[in-house]
Amino acid sequence: MAYDPKNLSALAYANGFTLWHYRTNDVAADVDTVGYFNKAASFMRIGDFIITNANASGPIENGFLIVRTNTGTSVDVTNLNALGLSNTD
């Protein structure tokens, strides 16, 4: 699949930083690929955080992506920094 702008929401912004939320059925390995967020290049900034719910229809992959580079046309984010991996009950 591909980036869907309807699934990206700005949660908070201040001082040149935006906290985003993105939910998709795409797996995290696809979402954190260079170019996945290219259509959002005009409003994403280096250092922005994206709270991500990837693989939403399967075993969900939750975590943070951080915008690493943005040339104005090409966006690269970090690999997913996973959250909530353990569940001991």
Steps between C-alpha positions, in 0.01 A plus 500: 500500500602863515486807720143619554472866604159434661678291765746771609391743773685779678458451875704796626745755371722765655837662444548348154413147616194289416380181666312290245290186513488256207297178475531256210462137401851521350770324701759710682778384266312668212401813693856579608636466145655808338235678297191358670404845635610699192148633442519659847839665434352849488394494864726248679815635661823333602459389863121462489370188677236271349313274741432203276251213503625285211361165387168608652315198359756244623717479808528876544841666505497808726775751545665826400651603170716813492545709186871468429531689172272704278630655178165657423411212269650194670432400862691240699395385845677281754413136543204448730596544865260238634279548805298248696676183384469311826181366654558261787143411593 
